[in-house]
Amino acid sequence: MPTLLHLNGPSGVGKSTLAREHAAAHPGTLVCDIDDLRSSVSGWEDDFVGTGEAVRHTALALMTAYLRTGRDVVLPQLIVTPSQAERFEAAAAEAGATYVGVVLDVAPDVLLDRLHQRTETPVTAVISRIIEERGGDPLVLEGRQQLLDLAPEHGWTVVDATDRSAALAALAALATR
């Protein structure tokens, strides 16, 4: 049975990096990075949220179709609204796949260091701008705590992403159960 492995977590925790590394270790796995898809839409920088919602619909269709081929999908995507996460769970179920929700976590000081030290791309530059406009580091830490609070009630497993090798091993184990 294919798996939709949803890597949730605050900005800078390493969702995209771990998604790519997990997929590389599991040939045939699709990395469905909504932020990458978003940046393919003209004008996305000026309508980040609106473009993200439109692209999520596209990503859901893509993931569902790919899961139906019997192959796995890894989704690095920050979701703090449970109804949004339920859309991905429903897509997995519709495709006859298993949904595995994971919240990646690191200590607050490590998170902020990673966030501020990550390689700047057009996407990370816009995300950094939005974070600053909406409250900066305190917003990121608040979102982290929100996810940790939501995890138990939604059955999301919290994975310590401090050590990348250990995190990848934990993700591999979760994706195969």
N, C-alpha and C positions, 0 to 999 in steps of 0.2 A: 504494500500500500504506500503510495507516495506521501510525502510530508511537506507541509508549508511551515517552515521554521521562521517565525516572526521574531526578529531581534529588535526589541524595544529598548529605549534608554535615552538619557538626556544627550543633548548635543555635545560632541566631543568625547563620549565614552568609548567609541571605537566600533560602532555598529557596522559601518561600511567596510572597514578594514577586516573585521572578523567575518563578515559575510563573504567577502572575496576569498579570504583564506580558507573558509569552510568549503566553499564551492570548489576551489582548486584541489582540495583533498578528496572531493567526492564528485568525480567527473560526471557530467550530464546534469548537474544541478544548475538551475537558472538563478542568477542574482537579479532580483527585480528591485532596483533602487529607484524609488519614486522621485527622489531629488534629481537623479540623472535624467529621468524622463521629463521632469518639469523643465529642466534647462534646455530641452529640445523644442520648447514652445516659444514662439516669438513673443516678446514683451513680458516674459515670466518675471523678470527682475522687478517690474513695477506692480505686478499683481501676484505676488508669491503665494498667498493663501488661496485666492480664487483659482489660479492655475493648478495649484496642488490638488484642490478638490476635483477639478476636471480630469486631471491625470490619474487620480486614484480610481476613478471609474474605468479608465483604460487599463490601469495596472491590474485591477480585479479581473477584468476579462482576459488579459494576458496570462495571469497566474492560473486562473481556472482552466483555460485551454491547455496550458502546459502541464498542469497536474494531471489532466485527463489522459495524457500520453504515458502516464505511469512514472513520471520523473519528478524529482523534488524541486522545490523552490525555496530560496532563502530571501527574506524580506527585511532589509534594514530600514526601519521606519519608526520614528517617534510618534507614539499615539498615547495621549493622556485622556482621551474621551472614550469611555468604554463602548459607546454605541459605534464608534469608528472601528474599534478592534473587532466587534461582533461582525462587521461586514467581511473582514478577512476570514474569520472563523466560518462564516456561512459560505464563502467562496470555496474554502477547502472542503467542507461537507458536500457542497454541490458537485465537486469534482471527484468525490469518493476518496478524499485524502484526509490525513490526520493534521490537525492544527496543533502546533507546539508554540506556545507563547513564552518568551523569555524576556526578562528585564536584565540588561547588563548594568552592572554597578561597579563603581570604584569609590574610594574615599573622596570626600568633597575636595580636599586640596589637590589630589591627583586629577580629579575631573577638571577642575579649573585650569590646572597646568596644561593638561592635554588640549583643552579647548583653545587656550591662548597660543599654544605652540603648533597647532596643526597646520599643515600645508594649505596655503590659501589658493582656492580655486574660485571660479565665478560663483559657484553655489555656496561655498563656505563664506565668501565675502558678504553675500546677501544675508545669509543666516546670521552672521556676526552683527551686521548692521541692525537687523530686526531685534536680536537679543538686546543690543545696547538701547535701542529705542524703547523697548518694553520693560527695562529694569536691570539689565546687565547680569552680573554674576549672581545676585540674589534670586533673580528669576530662574536661572539654571538650577540653582540648588533647591529652590522650591519645587520645580518640576521633577527633580530627582526624588525628592521625598514623596511627592504625589504618586509617582510610579511605584515606589516601595510600599506605600500604603495600599495601592490598588492591587498589587500582585497577589496577595493571598485570597482576596475575594473573587478574583478572576481565574485562579489556577495557574498564574504565570510563575514560572520558576525564576528565581533570582540567581544569576551567575556572576561571580566575582570576575571581572575582566582585568584585574590588575596584572596578572601574568597571562600573556596571550596564549601560550602553549596549554596551560591548565584550562583556560576558557574554551579553547578549541576542542579539547578532549571532552569537556562537559557538554558542549553543544553536540558533538558527534554522538555521545551517549543518549542525549535527549531525543535526537532526530531518529534514532533507531529503536526506540522502545515502543 
